[in-house]
């Protein structure tokens, strides 16, 4: 019953802080524009097709944020136009039309192998086939229709490329900036002041970055790394506050003033970083560079006497603060230059070298009856065939919406199917009803309708991350209002669409429940891949910090590791939401995800650490990296060998800083924990 309650709560939840009105307007503008141009220069039906093509690209851009590549967007455009042409050209031969739909559904179902965005694109190809290409035409007319739909789709891609979208995670960025400001206030406060305000602000930043849906996003990952640095800095500041209270009894006014000046300089730098994170799209002011000068002055004052032990401890912790400040500054620059601020991401040239042979090998590895993606492809194909046959037998007036509903509701896992199905049925019921009543009551002109379409599309795309039910209800209103230009009875149209969506949802749910996925296989595969990619990332980082690695290879390994983490996190969450008879043991799986996140954050901090690793530490760190990778990729107890390697790093004359040693220790602890959890997971399966 817990899964059903969660689905209902997810449907009713509206996160106001996630509403993005500017992004919604930018995304909606091409939809309204091609609809108007279509009404002016062609038939209303063609205008609806163009606008719906743009709407499909808008939706995939929202699903794929912030890492939707230009290549994927253009692939979707070509796929939508191709599906419309094939469907419309084959419509005069119903047997051929239905036959061609079968391989399309199977390929669309297998697209989930490559990720969520690719799975959505697969569903959109089915939608284009059954909805936009439903009317039979001659090949030349079908080509013209496909070109018009392609133009509508391409207009959305061009808008997303040319118009700079505002940075996403607006509320999350604002909360992280508030944490920086609270820490700056604490740095400038009297030493006896409590740290509770700063701690509460950091905890709040941690909370807003905690939803599982954010962990696959690079912009959220960098903000989370800033919060991790702030938590360390707060501990340093609390230690400094205690030392300053002890220093007041030593009567060293010059040293106390130097320490206060250093803290004020540190606070000014934090405020500068806060402004950069809060407004990432604007060019930042030159950051203050005075903290090193203040530390040099403090060191000079301390060199004049030997009885300043407390002050020397203060200087040590202030130096650590400067190191963490540099990391925060670098992370802020990364977020400012992130792909999300720039709009659609152009795929790096190295990523394009993935051959079709590699892709086919990936697909072939999933072609087993126990594989989740393979089962989804079979279920989707059968469910679409059943829905198509049902529509042909019952002669529903707009039965293509039944097939459409099956394509967009049926998912590889039970929880997503339940949430999406419930949200779509409720959203369609409300959205279609409101749109039908408006069109029937006011009979708006084409100009008025175009303005209303722009407003509703803006609201829908702006609310996409805030509530899927609200967004899909607004999309239903949008489609129905555009269709009102081609029909007179909008109220009947709304009722028929709600009935069709409900039937489609029932067929999708029945298809899954009759042949559910086996989550164990998918979870084992994704966790195995996660451990391998974490091992590669760890080795790349260790090579990089010792001067033997390249930054491009580290960045590539980081992307693979974070993608693997996102896939593993998703598969674990889906497995734990399955019916009780199919659900695996939760504790080791949840522990693996949490510990993997700890390791990713530690490696991220080590990679961005501003201090160079001394040459004397290169060989011990290389041996440590080898032990870590073996522990991640092989079974068995690796704790003894790994801790011995860590002792070699920390006990020798390596001259590593305390911050570097703590981070390496965090890496070792995470690796040991993952090694033990791998054994538990294996035994539970």
N, C-alpha and C positions, 0 to 999 in steps of 0.2 A: 504493500500500500504506500510505502515511502516514495517509490518512484512516481506514482500517480500524483501524490501530493506535491512533489517537487515540480512536476510538469505543470500543474495548475498554478502554483505560485510563480513559476517562471513566466507563464502566460500573462498573469495579472501584474507582474512587476514592471514599473516604469522608473528608470534611473534618470532623473531630470538632469543631473550633471553631465550625462553623456550626450545630450542633445547638441548638435553642431549646426546652427542655422546657416552660417556662411558656406560651409561645405555642402549643405543641402541645396542651397541656391545655385552654386556653381555646377553641381551635378544635375540639377533639374533644368537648367537653362537650355541645353541642347534638345531635351525631350519636348519642351514647349515650342522651341523654334522650328524643329522639323515638322511638328504637328501643324503649325500655322502655315508653313511653306507648302506642305502637302495639301492642305485645304485650298490654298490659293491656286496651285499649279496642277493638281491632279485630283483624283476622286477621293471622297471621304474614306473609303476603305483602304486605299493606298496610304493616305495620311495616317490612319491608325496603325498600319503595318510599319511605317517608318518610325513613328513614335514608340511603338512597342519594341522595335529593334534597339533604339536608343535606351529604352528602359531596361532591357536585358543587360546591356553593357554597364549601365549605371549600377545595377544590383551586383554584378560580379566585381565591380570596382570597390563596392562597400564591403563585400565578403572578403576580398583579397587584401584589404588595407592592413599594414602599410606597404606590403611587399608585392603588389600586383605588377608583373612585368609587362612592358610594352608588347613583347612577343606573345604572351598569353592573351592579352586584350585583342591583338590583331588576329590571333588564331580563332578566338571566339567570333569575331566579325566574319571571317571567311566561313567558319562552320555554320553560323546562323544563315548566311546568304545561301550557302550550298544546300542546307537542309530545306530551305524554302523552295529553291529551284527543283530539287529532286521530288519533293512532296507534291508540288503543284503540277509538274510535268507528268507525273505518274498517276495523278488523280483520276484521269479518265479510265484507267484500268484498276479497279478497286483491289483485285487480287494482287497485282504487282505493288500497289501502294502499301498494302498491309504487309506484304512479304519483305519489302525494303526496310520497314520499320523494325523488324526483328534484329538484324545485325546492328542497326544503329543503337537500339536499347542495350544490347550486350556490351558494345564498346563504351557507351556512356556509363554503364554501371562499373566497368573496369577502370574508368578514369579516376576513381577514388584512390587507386593505388598511389597516384602521384601527388595527392593532397586534396584538401577541402576545396580550394578554388577550382582545381581541375574537375572535381566531382560536380560542382555547380555548373561549370561550362558544359559537362556532359548532359545534365538535366536540361539546360537551355537549348541544346540541339534538338532534343525530343520536343520541347515546347514549340520551337520554330517549325518543326515538321508537322505537328498535329494541329497547331493553332494558326500560325501565319501562312502555312502552305496548304491549308485544308481545301481551298477552292481549286477545282481542276482548270487548267489552262493549256493552251498550246505551248510547245517548247519556247517559242519567241516571247509569248506573254509571260510565261513562268520566269524567263530570264529577266524581263523588265521588272517584274515584281521582286525578284531576288536582288536586283541592283538597287531598287528603291529602299528595301529593307536594309541592305548593306550600307547605303548612304546614311540612313538614320543611325545605324550602329556606329559607323565610322565617325560621325559628327560628335558622338559622346567621347570617343577615344581622343579625337583632336582637342576637344575642350579640356579634357583632363591633362593633356600634354601641354597645351599652350597657356591655360589659366592656372596660376600657381594656387594650389589648394592650401588653405590654412593648416597649420600643424594640428594633428589629432591629439587626443588625450589632454584636451585643454584643462579640464578640472584637475587631472592628475599632475600636470605640470605646475598648475597654480598651487597645489597642496605641497609639492616638493619645494617650490620657491618659498612658501610660507615656513617650511621647516628650516630652510637655510636662514631666513630672517630671524626666526626664533633662536637659532643657535648663535647668530650674530649678537642678538640682545643679551644672551647669556654670557658671551665672551666679554662684553663691555660692562657687565654688572659687577657689583661688589662681590668679593669672594664668598661671603656668607649667604648669598642669595641661593634659593633652591633651584635645582635644574629641572623641576617638574614641568614647567611650561615648554622648555625645549624638548624634553622627552615625550611629552604628549603630542607635540607637533610632528616629531619623527615617527611616532607610532601611527599617527593619522596618515602620514605619507605612505607608510608600510601597508596600512589597511586598504587604501584606494588602489594600490598596485598589486593587491593580493588575488583578485579574481583570476581563475585559471585561464580564462580566455585571453588574458594579456601576456602570458608568459611566452607565447610564440612570437611576440612582436619585438623587433629590435629596438624601437623607441622606448617601449616599456622596460626592456632589459637594461638599457643605459640609465634610465631614471632610477630603477631599482638599485643599480650599482652606486649612484649618488647617495641614495638613502643609506646604503651599507657604510659608505665612507662617513656620513654624518653621525651614524651611531658610534663609530670608533672615535670620531672627533669629540663627541659629547663626553665619552669616558675620559679622554685626555684633558678636556676642560675641567671636569670635576676633580681630577687629580691635581691640576694646576691651582684650582681654587683652594684646595686643602693646603698646598704648599705656600700659597700666598698668605694665608692666615698665619702660618708658622713664621713666615718671613717678616711679618709686621713686628714681631718681638725682637728682631735682630738689628733694627734701626739702620737700614741701608737704603736711604731715600733714593739715591741715584739708580741703584739696581731695580728698586720697586717701580720707579718711573719708566725705566727702560722696558720692564716686563709689561706694564700697562700700555705703553706705546705699541709694543709688538702685538698685543691682543687687539687693540683698536685697529691696527692695520689689517690684522686677520679678519676682523669683523667687516671692515670696508670691502675686502676682497669677497667675502661670503655674499654681501649684498649685491655686488657686481655680478656674481654667478647667478644669484636669484633672478635678477633682471634678465639675464641671458636665457635662462630656462623658461621664464614666464612668457617671454616674447622671442621665440627662437628664429622667426622669419626676419627680424630686423637686425641690422648690422650692429654688433655690440661695440660699446666704447672700449678703448684700450684699458685692459685690466691694471689695477695698481700693482706695482712690482717692488714695493718698499719693504716687504716682510724680511727678505734676505738681508737688506741693509740694517734693519732693526736687530736681527739676530747677530749680525757681525758686531754691532755696537755693544750688545749685551755680552758677547764673548770677550770683547776687549775689556769691558769693566770687570768681568770675572777673572781675567788673567792677572789683575793687580793684587789679588789676595788669595790665600789658601783656605780661608775659613768661610767659604760661601757654598757649603755642600747643598743646602736647600735650594739656593738660587741656581746652582748647576743642574739640579734635577728639573727645575722649572724650564731651564734652557733646553734640556733634552726633550721634554714633552712639547715645548713650543716648536722645536725642529720637526718632531713627528707631525704636529698640526700642519706645518708648511707642506710636508710630503702629501698629506691627505688633501690639502687645499689644491695642490697641483693636479692630483687625480680628479678631483671634482671639476676643476677648470677644463681638463681634457675631455671629460665625459660631457660637459655642457657643450663644448664645441662639436662633439660627435652628434649630439641631439640636434644642434642647430643645423648641421650639414646633412641630416638624415635624409633618406630618400623620400620620406613622407612629406617633408617640407617642399621638396622639389616637384612633387606630383607623381605621375607614373614613372616607374623605375625602368631604365634601359638595362637589359640583361647584360652583365659583364661578358666580355668576349670569351673568357675562359670557360664560362658556363655553357656557351654554345657548342663546345666541342664534345658534348655528350652525344654519342652516335646513336643512330636508330638501332644498331645491334645491341647496344647497352640497354636501351629502353625495352626492346623486345625480350632481352634476357630477364629484365625485371618483371615484365608481364608474365612470361612463361613460368617464373618461379611461384606465381600466385595461382596458377591454373590447377588447383587441387580442390576437391569437394569440401575440405575442412577450412579452406581459406575464407576470411570474411569478405574480401572484395569479390572473389569468384561467386560466393553465395549471393551477394548483393546483385551482381550482374544477372545471374539466373533468375532471381526473384523479380527484379525489375522487368526483365523481358517477359516472363510469364504474366506478371500483373498487368503490364500494358496490353498484352494480347487478350487477356480476359476482359479488361476494360473496353477495348475496341470491339470485341465480340458482343459484350453487353450493350453497348451503344447501338450497334447495328441491329440487334434483336429488338430492342425497345423503341428504336426510332426517336430517341430524345431530340428535341429541337436544336439544342446546342450541346450535344453530347461530347464534343471535343474537350469541354472543360473537365469531364470525368477523367479522360486520359491525361490531360494536363495536371490534374490534382495528384494522380498516381505518381507521375514523373517527379513532381517537386516535393511530395510528402514522404515517399518511401526512402528510407535511409539505411545505411549499413548496420546501425545499432538501434536498439529498442528505445532508449531514452530520447534520442534526437527525433526519432519518428514520432514518439508520443508528444513531445513538446511542439514540434513543427506542425503536426497534424492538428493538435488542439488549437494552437495559435492561428493557424490558417482558417479553420472552420469558424472560430469565434470572430476573427478579424474580418473575414469575408461577409459573415452575417451582418455585422454592424456597418462596415464600409459600404457594401453594396446597397444596403437599405437606405442609408443617408444619401448616397449619390443618386439612387433611383428617385427618391422623393424630391430632391432638388431639381433634377432634370424634368420630372413630370409637372412640378408646381410652377417653375419659372420659365421653362422652355428657352434657355439662354441662346443668344446669337453666337455666331462663330467667334467673334472678337471677345465677347464675355467668357465664352467657354475656354478660349486659349488662356486668358488670364487666370481663370479658376484652375486650369490644368497646371500652370506654372506654380500657383500657390500650393496646391495639394501635393505635387511632386516634390516641392521644396520641403514641406512638412514631413513627407514620407521618408525621404533620404536623410533628413536631419535627425529623425527619430529612430533610424535603423539600429544604432548601437544601444539606444535607450530601451526599446521594447520591440521585439519582432512582431508581436500581435498588433500593436498600434501601427507599425510601419506597413505590415501586410494588409491591414484594414484600409489604410490610406491608398495603397497601391490598387486594391480592389475598386475603391472609389474612382481612382484615376482612370483605370481601364474602362470601367462602366461609363464614365462621362465621355470618354473619347468615342466609345461605341454608340453613344446616344446620337451621334451624327449620322449613323447608318440605320437606325431603327427608331420607331415611334413609341413602342410600348416598353419603356425602361423599367417599370415596376415589375412586369412579368419577366423581363430579362434578369433582374436582380434575384427574384425568387428562383428562377431556373438555375442561375449560377450557384446559389447557395446549395440547392439540392444536388447539383453535379459535384460540387466540392465535397459534400458529405458522403456521397456514394464513392467518390475516389478515395477519400480517407479510409472508408471501411474496407475497400479492396486492398489498399496498401497495408493496413494493419493485419488483415487476414493473411496476406502473402507472407508477412514476416513471422507471424505466430505459427503458421503451418510448417515453416522451415527456418527456425531461428539460427542466428550465427553462433559459432562456437568461440567464445571470447578468449579461451585459453591459448589457442594457437596464435592468434593475432598479438596477444599480450606478450607471449614468449618471444615472438619474432621481433617486436618493437623494442623490448628490453634488451635483447641480445645486440641489436643494432645500436641502441643507445650506449651500451657499455663499450662497444668497439669504437664508436665515434668519439666518445669521451676520452678513450685512450689515445686516439690520434690527436685530439685537440690538446691533451695534456703534454704529449711528446712535442708537439709543435710549439707550445708556449715555452717549455723548458729549453728547447733549442734556440728560440728567439731571445730569451732573456740572457742566455749565455753567449750570444753573438753568432751562433751557428745557423740560425734560421732566418727566413725571409718573412716580411710583414704580410705579403700577399698570401703566402701559404697559411699563415696563422689566421688571417681573416677568412680564408676558404674553410679551414678546419672548424673555425668558430661557427660559421653558418651551418655546416653539416651537423655539428653537435647540437646547436639550438633547434634545428629542424627535427633532429632525432628526438630531442627532449619533448618538443611539442607533440610529435606523433605518439610517443610513449605515454605522455600525460593524457592525451585524448583517448588512447586505447584503454588505459587503466580506468579512467572515469566511465567510459562506455561499458566496460566489462562489469564494473561494480553496480551499474544501473540495470543490468539484465535481470530477468526474473530469477527468483531464488534458486531454482533448479539448475541454472546455468552459471551462477555467480561464483567466481573464485574467492579464495581467502583474501581479505582486504589488507591486513596489517603489513605483510612483507611488500605488497605492491605499493601501498601509500608511502611506506618508508623508503623504498627505492626512488620514488619520484622526488620526495623531499630532500633526500641526500644528494641526488643528482643535481638538484637546483643549488644546493650548498657548494658542490664541487664546481659548477659552472661559474658561480659568483666569485669563488676563490681564484679560479684561473683567470677570470676577467680582471680582478684586482691585481693579480701578479703580472699579467700582460701589460697593464697600464701603469704599473708602479714607476714613478719618476726616477728612482735611484737605480743606478747600474749595478749589476751583480759583479762583485770582485772576481778577478781571474782565478784566484785560489779556490773559489767555490764551483768552478765550471765542471770539473771532473766528478765531485761528489753529487752535484745536482743531476748530471747525466745518468749516473748509476741509480739515483733515487727515481728518476723518470722511468727508467727501464723496469724497476721493481713495481712501480705504480701501474704501468701498462700491463704487465703480466698479471697483476692482481685483478685488474678490471676485465681482462679477456679470458682468463682461465679460472677453473673451479679449484677449490681447496683452500686451506687456511694459509693466508699470505701475511698475516699480521706480524709475525716474528721477523721475517726478512725485510719487510717494509719499514718497520720501526728501527731496525738496525741501520738501514740506509739513511733514515732521517737523523739518527744519532750521529752518523758520519758527517752529515751536512752541518749540524749545529755544534758539534763538539770540537771540530778542527779549527784551525786558524783561518777561517773563511772571510772574516770581516763583514758578514752580512748584518744588516740592521735588524733591530728588534721587530719592526713591522714586516720585513721580508721573512724572518723566521716564523713569525706567527702565521703568516699566510701559507707558508709551506707546511706547517703543522696542521692547518685546517685542511689542506689538500690531502695529507696523509690520513687524517681521521676519516674524511669522507670516503676515500678509496677503500679503507679497511671495512667501513660500515657497508659499502656497496658489495664488497666481496662476501661478507657474511650474509647479507640479504639475498644474494644470488643463490646461495645454498638453500636458504629457507624457501625461496620461490620454487626452486627445483623440486624440493621434497613435497611441497603442497600440491604440485601439479601431478 
